[in-house]
Amino acid sequence: MPRPTAAQLAYGSFTVIFSTLAMLLLSQTSSGVGIAIIAVAALALGLLVAMTVPMPKSRVVALRTPAPETAEEPVPAVATSSKTAA
């Protein structure tokens, strides 16, 4: 599993903090059970936001393909006459 990026960590953390504050202020709960439910809901929401932040695309590097080899025709052997071997 790839490591989370800085953007994912930041978005997830901000979501947890602000959604917890918003839900606590809107619900005006003071019971321990209510606060625990809000905390779990905020963590789940933060995880959802962090996982939906797009991951950076890995660059695909095209490997250089070798040039197609042309079939070279063999060079015919030329009969050489040696002037020294007479």
KOLGU-4560 file (N, C-alpha, C; in nm, 3 decimals, padded with zeros to 5 digits):
<recs>
<n_xx: 00.085 n_yy: -00.117 n_zz: 00.000 ca_xx: 00.000 ca_yy: 00.000 ca_zz: 00.000 c_xx: 00.090 c_yy: 00.124 c_zz: 00.000 mol: A seq: 1 type: MET>
<n_xx: 00.064 n_yy: 00.217 n_zz: -00.091 ca_xx: 00.149 ca_yy: 00.336 ca_zz: -00.098 c_xx: 00.128 c_yy: 00.426 c_zz: 00.023 mol: A seq: 2 type: PRO>
<n_xx: 00.230 n_yy: 00.502 n_zz: 00.054 ca_xx: 00.222 ca_yy: 00.595 ca_zz: 00.166 c_xx: 00.131 c_yy: 00.711 c_zz: 00.130 mol: A seq: 3 type: ARG>
<n_xx: 00.059 n_yy: 00.766 n_zz: 00.229 ca_xx: -00.026 ca_yy: 00.881 ca_zz: 00.198 c_xx: 00.059 c_yy: 01.004 c_zz: 00.168 mol: A seq: 4 type: PRO>
<n_xx: 00.008 n_yy: 01.086 n_zz: 00.080 ca_xx: 00.080 ca_yy: 01.208 ca_zz: 00.044 c_xx: 00.052 c_yy: 01.316 c_zz: 00.147 mol: A seq: 5 type: THR>
<n_xx: 00.126 n_yy: 01.425 n_zz: 00.138 ca_xx: 00.106 ca_yy: 01.537 ca_zz: 00.230 c_xx: -00.034 c_yy: 01.596 c_zz: 00.215 mol: A seq: 6 type: ALA>
<n_xx: -00.083 n_yy: 01.600 n_zz: 00.093 ca_xx: -00.218 ca_yy: 01.653 ca_zz: 00.069 c_xx: -00.323 c_yy: 01.565 c_zz: 00.135 mol: A seq: 7 type: ALA>
<n_xx: -00.307 n_yy: 01.435 n_zz: 00.126 ca_xx: -00.403 ca_yy: 01.345 ca_zz: 00.189 c_xx: -00.403 c_yy: 01.362 c_zz: 00.340 mol: A seq: 8 type: GLN>
<n_xx: -00.285 n_yy: 01.372 n_zz: 00.399 ca_xx: -00.277 ca_yy: 01.391 ca_zz: 00.545 c_xx: -00.339 c_yy: 01.523 c_zz: 00.586 mol: A seq: 9 type: LEU>
<n_xx: -00.312 n_yy: 01.628 n_zz: 00.510 ca_xx: -00.365 ca_yy: 01.760 ca_zz: 00.545 c_xx: -00.518 c_yy: 01.764 c_zz: 00.532 mol: A seq: 10 type: ALA>
<n_xx: -00.570 n_yy: 01.717 n_zz: 00.419 ca_xx: -00.716 ca_yy: 01.718 ca_zz: 00.400 c_xx: -00.786 c_yy: 01.632 c_zz: 00.504 mol: A seq: 11 type: TYR>
<n_xx: -00.732 n_yy: 01.516 n_zz: 00.532 ca_xx: -00.793 ca_yy: 01.429 ca_zz: 00.632 c_xx: -00.791 c_yy: 01.490 c_zz: 00.771 mol: A seq: 12 type: GLY>
<n_xx: -00.678 n_yy: 01.550 n_zz: 00.808 ca_xx: -00.667 ca_yy: 01.611 ca_zz: 00.941 c_xx: -00.761 c_yy: 01.730 c_zz: 00.956 mol: A seq: 13 type: SER>
<n_xx: -00.764 n_yy: 01.817 n_zz: 00.854 ca_xx: -00.854 ca_yy: 01.932 ca_zz: 00.861 c_xx: -01.000 c_yy: 01.887 c_zz: 00.867 mol: A seq: 14 type: PHE>
<n_xx: -01.033 n_yy: 01.785 n_zz: 00.796 ca_xx: -01.171 ca_yy: 01.734 ca_zz: 00.797 c_xx: -01.208 c_yy: 01.683 c_zz: 00.935 mol: A seq: 15 type: THR>
<n_xx: -01.119 n_yy: 01.608 n_zz: 00.997 ca_xx: -01.147 ca_yy: 01.555 ca_zz: 01.130 c_xx: -01.166 c_yy: 01.669 c_zz: 01.229 mol: A seq: 16 type: VAL>
<n_xx: -01.076 n_yy: 01.765 n_zz: 01.227 ca_xx: -01.082 ca_yy: 01.874 ca_zz: 01.326 c_xx: -01.208 c_yy: 01.958 c_zz: 01.307 mol: A seq: 17 type: ILE>
<n_xx: -01.232 n_yy: 02.004 n_zz: 01.183 ca_xx: -01.344 ca_yy: 02.094 ca_zz: 01.161 c_xx: -01.479 c_yy: 02.023 c_zz: 01.170 mol: A seq: 18 type: PHE>
<n_xx: -01.486 n_yy: 01.898 n_zz: 01.125 ca_xx: -01.614 ca_yy: 01.828 ca_zz: 01.137 c_xx: -01.645 c_yy: 01.795 c_zz: 01.283 mol: A seq: 19 type: SER>
<n_xx: -01.543 n_yy: 01.765 n_zz: 01.364 ca_xx: -01.566 ca_yy: 01.741 ca_zz: 01.506 c_xx: -01.619 c_yy: 01.868 c_zz: 01.573 mol: A seq: 20 type: THR>
<n_xx: -01.553 n_yy: 01.980 n_zz: 01.548 ca_xx: -01.599 ca_yy: 02.106 ca_zz: 01.607 c_xx: -01.741 c_yy: 02.140 c_zz: 01.561 mol: A seq: 21 type: LEU>
<n_xx: -01.768 n_yy: 02.125 n_zz: 01.433 ca_xx: -01.901 ca_yy: 02.159 ca_zz: 01.382 c_xx: -02.009 c_yy: 02.070 c_zz: 01.444 mol: A seq: 22 type: ALA>
<n_xx: -01.982 n_yy: 01.939 n_zz: 01.448 ca_xx: -02.084 ca_yy: 01.849 ca_zz: 01.503 c_xx: -02.105 c_yy: 01.871 c_zz: 01.653 mol: A seq: 23 type: MET>
<n_xx: -01.997 n_yy: 01.900 n_zz: 01.726 ca_xx: -02.012 ca_yy: 01.927 ca_zz: 01.869 c_xx: -02.089 c_yy: 02.056 c_zz: 01.894 mol: A seq: 24 type: LEU>
<n_xx: -02.062 n_yy: 02.159 n_zz: 01.814 ca_xx: -02.134 ca_yy: 02.285 ca_zz: 01.832 c_xx: -02.280 c_yy: 02.274 c_zz: 01.790 mol: A seq: 25 type: LEU>
<n_xx: -02.306 n_yy: 02.200 n_zz: 01.681 ca_xx: -02.444 ca_yy: 02.188 ca_zz: 01.634 c_xx: -02.529 c_yy: 02.096 c_zz: 01.722 mol: A seq: 26 type: LEU>
<n_xx: -02.468 n_yy: 01.992 n_zz: 01.774 ca_xx: -02.546 ca_yy: 01.897 ca_zz: 01.855 c_xx: -02.559 c_yy: 01.941 c_zz: 01.999 mol: A seq: 27 type: SER>
<n_xx: -02.469 n_yy: 02.023 n_zz: 02.046 ca_xx: -02.467 ca_yy: 02.072 ca_zz: 02.184 c_xx: -02.475 c_yy: 01.958 c_zz: 02.285 mol: A seq: 28 type: GLN>
<n_xx: -02.408 n_yy: 01.849 n_zz: 02.254 ca_xx: -02.409 ca_yy: 01.734 ca_zz: 02.345 c_xx: -02.303 c_yy: 01.753 c_zz: 02.452 mol: A seq: 29 type: THR>
<n_xx: -02.330 n_yy: 01.695 n_zz: 02.567 ca_xx: -02.233 ca_yy: 01.700 ca_zz: 02.676 c_xx: -02.210 c_yy: 01.561 c_zz: 02.736 mol: A seq: 30 type: SER>
<n_xx: -02.279 n_yy: 01.462 n_zz: 02.681 ca_xx: -02.262 ca_yy: 01.326 ca_zz: 02.733 c_xx: -02.139 c_yy: 01.261 c_zz: 02.669 mol: A seq: 31 type: SER>
<n_xx: -02.080 n_yy: 01.170 n_zz: 02.741 ca_xx: -01.962 ca_yy: 01.100 ca_zz: 02.691 c_xx: -01.992 c_yy: 01.015 c_zz: 02.569 mol: A seq: 32 type: GLY>
<n_xx: -02.109 n_yy: 00.953 n_zz: 02.568 ca_xx: -02.147 ca_yy: 00.868 ca_zz: 02.455 c_xx: -02.166 c_yy: 00.952 c_zz: 02.329 mol: A seq: 33 type: VAL>
<n_xx: -02.227 n_yy: 01.067 n_zz: 02.341 ca_xx: -02.249 ca_yy: 01.155 ca_zz: 02.226 c_xx: -02.117 c_yy: 01.206 c_zz: 02.170 mol: A seq: 34 type: GLY>
<n_xx: -02.027 n_yy: 01.242 n_zz: 02.259 ca_xx: -01.896 ca_yy: 01.290 ca_zz: 02.214 c_xx: -01.819 c_yy: 01.178 c_zz: 02.145 mol: A seq: 35 type: ILE>
<n_xx: -01.829 n_yy: 01.057 n_zz: 02.196 ca_xx: -01.759 ca_yy: 00.942 ca_zz: 02.134 c_xx: -01.816 c_yy: 00.914 c_zz: 01.996 mol: A seq: 36 type: ALA>
<n_xx: -01.946 n_yy: 00.920 n_zz: 01.982 ca_xx: -02.007 ca_yy: 00.896 ca_zz: 01.851 c_xx: -01.963 c_yy: 01.003 c_zz: 01.751 mol: A seq: 37 type: ILE>
<n_xx: -01.959 n_yy: 01.128 n_zz: 01.795 ca_xx: -01.916 ca_yy: 01.237 ca_zz: 01.707 c_xx: -01.770 c_yy: 01.219 c_zz: 01.668 mol: A seq: 38 type: ILE>
<n_xx: -01.686 n_yy: 01.179 n_zz: 01.763 ca_xx: -01.544 ca_yy: 01.159 ca_zz: 01.734 c_xx: -01.525 c_yy: 01.047 c_zz: 01.632 mol: A seq: 39 type: ALA>
<n_xx: -01.597 n_yy: 00.937 n_zz: 01.648 ca_xx: -01.585 ca_yy: 00.826 ca_zz: 01.553 c_xx: -01.636 c_yy: 00.867 c_zz: 01.416 mol: A seq: 40 type: VAL>
<n_xx: -01.745 n_yy: 00.941 n_zz: 01.412 ca_xx: -01.799 ca_yy: 00.987 ca_zz: 01.284 c_xx: -01.701 c_yy: 01.083 c_zz: 01.216 mol: A seq: 41 type: ALA>
<n_xx: -01.637 n_yy: 01.170 n_zz: 01.292 ca_xx: -01.540 ca_yy: 01.264 ca_zz: 01.235 c_xx: -01.418 c_yy: 01.189 c_zz: 01.182 mol: A seq: 42 type: ALA>
<n_xx: -01.372 n_yy: 01.088 n_zz: 01.254 ca_xx: -01.258 ca_yy: 01.010 ca_zz: 01.206 c_xx: -01.293 c_yy: 00.935 c_zz: 01.077 mol: A seq: 43 type: LEU>
<n_xx: -01.413 n_yy: 00.880 n_zz: 01.072 ca_xx: -01.454 ca_yy: 00.809 ca_zz: 00.950 c_xx: -01.464 c_yy: 00.906 c_zz: 00.832 mol: A seq: 44 type: ALA>
<n_xx: -01.517 n_yy: 01.025 n_zz: 00.858 ca_xx: -01.527 ca_yy: 01.125 ca_zz: 00.752 c_xx: -01.389 c_yy: 01.171 c_zz: 00.707 mol: A seq: 45 type: LEU>
<n_xx: -01.298 n_yy: 01.190 n_zz: 00.800 ca_xx: -01.162 ca_yy: 01.230 ca_zz: 00.765 c_xx: -01.092 c_yy: 01.123 c_zz: 00.683 mol: A seq: 46 type: GLY>
<n_xx: -01.112 n_yy: 00.997 n_zz: 00.719 ca_xx: -01.053 ca_yy: 00.888 ca_zz: 00.643 c_xx: -01.110 c_yy: 00.882 c_zz: 00.502 mol: A seq: 47 type: LEU>
<n_xx: -01.239 n_yy: 00.903 n_zz: 00.490 ca_xx: -01.303 ca_yy: 00.903 ca_zz: 00.359 c_xx: -01.248 c_yy: 01.016 c_zz: 00.271 mol: A seq: 48 type: LEU>
<n_xx: -01.234 n_yy: 01.134 n_zz: 00.329 ca_xx: -01.181 ca_yy: 01.247 ca_zz: 00.253 c_xx: -01.036 c_yy: 01.222 c_zz: 00.213 mol: A seq: 49 type: VAL>
<n_xx: -00.956 n_yy: 01.168 n_zz: 00.304 ca_xx: -00.815 ca_yy: 01.143 ca_zz: 00.273 c_xx: -00.799 c_yy: 01.039 c_zz: 00.164 mol: A seq: 50 type: ALA>
<n_xx: -00.885 n_yy: 00.941 n_zz: 00.160 ca_xx: -00.873 ca_yy: 00.836 ca_zz: 00.059 c_xx: -00.925 c_yy: 00.879 c_zz: -00.077 mol: A seq: 51 type: MET>
<n_xx: -01.011 n_yy: 00.981 n_zz: -00.081 ca_xx: -01.065 ca_yy: 01.025 ca_zz: -00.210 c_xx: -00.981 c_yy: 01.134 c_zz: -00.274 mol: A seq: 52 type: THR>
<n_xx: -00.881 n_yy: 01.187 n_zz: -00.204 ca_xx: -00.790 ca_yy: 01.283 ca_zz: -00.266 c_xx: -00.712 c_yy: 01.208 c_zz: -00.371 mol: A seq: 53 type: VAL>
<n_xx: -00.707 n_yy: 01.259 n_zz: -00.493 ca_xx: -00.638 ca_yy: 01.185 ca_zz: -00.600 c_xx: -00.490 c_yy: 01.166 c_zz: -00.568 mol: A seq: 54 type: PRO>
<n_xx: -00.445 n_yy: 01.045 n_zz: -00.594 ca_xx: -00.303 ca_yy: 01.014 ca_zz: -00.579 c_xx: -00.229 c_yy: 01.070 c_zz: -00.700 mol: A seq: 55 type: MET>
<n_xx: -00.106 n_yy: 01.114 n_zz: -00.681 ca_xx: -00.030 ca_yy: 01.160 ca_zz: -00.797 c_xx: -00.004 c_yy: 01.044 c_zz: -00.892 mol: A seq: 56 type: PRO>
<n_xx: -00.017 n_yy: 01.072 n_zz: -01.019 ca_xx: 00.005 ca_yy: 00.969 ca_zz: -01.121 c_xx: 00.153 c_yy: 00.943 c_zz: -01.133 mol: A seq: 57 type: LYS>
<n_xx: 00.188 n_yy: 00.817 n_zz: -01.137 ca_xx: 00.328 ca_yy: 00.786 ca_zz: -01.159 c_xx: 00.357 c_yy: 00.800 c_zz: -01.307 mol: A seq: 58 type: SER>
<n_xx: 00.470 n_yy: 00.860 n_zz: -01.334 ca_xx: 00.506 ca_yy: 00.884 ca_zz: -01.473 c_xx: 00.555 c_yy: 00.754 c_zz: -01.534 mol: A seq: 59 type: ARG>
<n_xx: 00.507 n_yy: 00.728 n_zz: -01.652 ca_xx: 00.551 ca_yy: 00.610 ca_zz: -01.724 c_xx: 00.660 c_yy: 00.654 c_zz: -01.820 mol: A seq: 60 type: VAL>
<n_xx: 00.776 n_yy: 00.599 n_zz: -01.800 ca_xx: 00.889 ca_yy: 00.636 ca_zz: -01.884 c_xx: 00.901 c_yy: 00.530 c_zz: -01.992 mol: A seq: 61 type: VAL>
<n_xx: 00.891 n_yy: 00.576 n_zz: -02.116 ca_xx: 00.902 ca_yy: 00.483 ca_zz: -02.228 c_xx: 01.048 c_yy: 00.447 c_zz: -02.247 mol: A seq: 62 type: ALA>
<n_xx: 01.072 n_yy: 00.322 n_zz: -02.254 ca_xx: 01.208 ca_yy: 00.277 ca_zz: -02.278 c_xx: 01.242 c_yy: 00.296 c_zz: -02.424 mol: A seq: 63 type: LEU>
<n_xx: 01.361 n_yy: 00.338 n_zz: -02.447 ca_xx: 01.404 ca_yy: 00.360 ca_zz: -02.585 c_xx: 01.421 c_yy: 00.223 c_zz: -02.650 mol: A seq: 64 type: ARG>
<n_xx: 01.351 n_yy: 00.206 n_zz: -02.757 ca_xx: 01.362 ca_yy: 00.078 ca_zz: -02.828 c_xx: 01.478 c_yy: 00.087 c_zz: -02.925 mol: A seq: 65 type: THR>
<n_xx: 01.555 n_yy: -00.018 n_zz: -02.936 ca_xx: 01.667 ca_yy: -00.013 ca_zz: -03.028 c_xx: 01.617 c_yy: -00.003 c_zz: -03.172 mol: A seq: 66 type: PRO>
<n_xx: 01.699 n_yy: 00.059 n_zz: -03.253 ca_xx: 01.664 ca_yy: 00.074 ca_zz: -03.393 c_xx: 01.655 c_yy: -00.065 c_zz: -03.456 mol: A seq: 67 type: ALA>
<n_xx: 01.561 n_yy: -00.083 n_zz: -03.546 ca_xx: 01.550 ca_yy: -00.215 ca_zz: -03.608 c_xx: 01.677 c_yy: -00.248 c_zz: -03.685 mol: A seq: 68 type: PRO>
<n_xx: 01.725 n_yy: -00.364 n_zz: -03.659 ca_xx: 01.849 ca_yy: -00.406 ca_zz: -03.725 c_xx: 01.817 c_yy: -00.451 c_zz: -03.868 mol: A seq: 69 type: GLU>
<n_xx: 01.891 n_yy: -00.396 n_zz: -03.959 ca_xx: 01.873 ca_yy: -00.437 ca_zz: -04.098 c_xx: 01.965 c_yy: -00.555 c_zz: -04.123 mol: A seq: 70 type: THR>
<n_xx: 01.914 n_yy: -00.648 n_zz: -04.194 ca_xx: 01.996 ca_yy: -00.765 ca_zz: -04.225 c_xx: 02.101 c_yy: -00.724 c_zz: -04.325 mol: A seq: 71 type: ALA>
<n_xx: 02.224 n_yy: -00.726 n_zz: -04.278 ca_xx: 02.333 ca_yy: -00.687 ca_zz: -04.368 c_xx: 02.371 c_yy: -00.806 c_zz: -04.455 mol: A seq: 72 type: GLU>
<n_xx: 02.390 n_yy: -00.778 n_zz: -04.582 ca_xx: 02.431 ca_yy: -00.884 ca_zz: -04.673 c_xx: 02.581 c_yy: -00.907 c_zz: -04.655 mol: A seq: 73 type: GLU>
<n_xx: 02.621 n_yy: -01.031 n_zz: -04.655 ca_xx: 02.764 ca_yy: -01.055 ca_zz: -04.639 c_xx: 02.841 c_yy: -01.003 c_zz: -04.759 mol: A seq: 74 type: PRO>
<n_xx: 02.955 n_yy: -00.948 n_zz: -04.729 ca_xx: 03.040 ca_yy: -00.895 ca_zz: -04.836 c_xx: 03.112 c_yy: -01.013 c_zz: -04.900 mol: A seq: 75 type: VAL>
<n_xx: 03.103 n_yy: -01.027 n_zz: -05.032 ca_xx: 03.168 ca_yy: -01.140 ca_zz: -05.097 c_xx: 03.321 c_yy: -01.126 c_zz: -05.085 mol: A seq: 76 type: PRO>
<n_xx: 03.382 n_yy: -01.236 n_zz: -05.061 ca_xx: 03.529 ca_yy: -01.237 ca_zz: -05.050 c_xx: 03.588 c_yy: -01.213 c_zz: -05.187 mol: A seq: 77 type: ALA>
<n_xx: 03.675 n_yy: -01.119 n_zz: -05.196 ca_xx: 03.739 ca_yy: -01.088 ca_zz: -05.324 c_xx: 03.872 c_yy: -01.159 c_zz: -05.325 mol: A seq: 78 type: VAL>
<n_xx: 03.896 n_yy: -01.228 n_zz: -05.432 ca_xx: 04.023 ca_yy: -01.297 ca_zz: -05.444 c_xx: 04.133 c_yy: -01.193 c_zz: -05.459 mol: A seq: 79 type: ALA>
<n_xx: 04.224 n_yy: -01.195 n_zz: -05.366 ca_xx: 04.332 ca_yy: -01.099 ca_zz: -05.373 c_xx: 04.455 c_yy: -01.167 c_zz: -05.430 mol: A seq: 80 type: THR>
<n_xx: 04.518 n_yy: -01.098 n_zz: -05.513 ca_xx: 04.642 ca_yy: -01.154 ca_zz: -05.567 c_xx: 04.758 c_yy: -01.090 c_zz: -05.495 mol: A seq: 81 type: SER>
<n_xx: 04.841 n_yy: -01.171 n_zz: -05.444 ca_xx: 04.954 ca_yy: -01.122 ca_zz: -05.370 c_xx: 05.073 c_yy: -01.111 c_zz: -05.463 mol: A seq: 82 type: SER>
<n_xx: 05.128 n_yy: -00.994 n_zz: -05.472 ca_xx: 05.243 ca_yy: -00.974 ca_zz: -05.561 c_xx: 05.370 c_yy: -01.028 c_zz: -05.500 mol: A seq: 83 type: LYS>
<n_xx: 05.372 n_yy: -01.046 n_zz: -05.373 ca_xx: 05.493 ca_yy: -01.095 ca_zz: -05.310 c_xx: 05.504 c_yy: -01.246 c_zz: -05.317 mol: A seq: 84 type: THR>
<n_xx: 05.392 n_yy: -01.315 n_zz: -05.333 ca_xx: 05.398 ca_yy: -01.459 ca_zz: -05.337 c_xx: 05.403 c_yy: -01.505 c_zz: -05.481 mol: A seq: 85 type: ALA>
<n_xx: 05.511 n_yy: -01.493 n_zz: -05.542 ca_xx: 05.522 ca_yy: -01.535 ca_zz: -05.682 c_xx: 05.615 c_yy: -01.649 c_zz: -05.700 mol: A seq: 86 type: ALA>
</recs>
